[in-house]
Amino acid sequence: MHSNNFRVFSVITGLSLLTTIITVPRPAAAGQYYGALAIEKKTGAYGFGVNHNTKQEAIDAASRECNSRTNGRNDCEGVWFSRHRCGAIAKNGTRAGYGLADSASSAGDTAIQQIGGGRVVATACNRQ
């Protein structure tokens, strides 16, 4: 009887462990962090989420920050970038755009080109 109880415990423990493994988000590989930016192009509201272990954590952080600046409209659009990448937000009047690149200055240049001029208002980079 002791042997059967042990097998039942082993099966239950094994199933619990399997369920845990399946439902836990996969963390970033060593040295790899995820970043995201979110932007609401009508008003230029933005948010960043950098140095997160999963893509979803980064997107959620960026969206929360951006949506907190939109008076509850929740119109932010999320874009993610991975390790060793930077994001930038540029504004030109009421227009806003973003850029992604390997450096903050290159991301800023891309953001400015996207909207045909303006200035960079924010940048963020994942740690390397």
Secondary structure, DSSP 8 states (H G I E B T S, - for coil): -HHHHHHHHHHHHHHHHHHHHHHS-----TT--EEEEEEETTTTEEEEEEEESSHHHHHHHHHHHHHTTTTT----EEEEE-TT-EEEEEEETTEEEEEEESSHHHHHHHHHHHHTS-EEEEEEE---
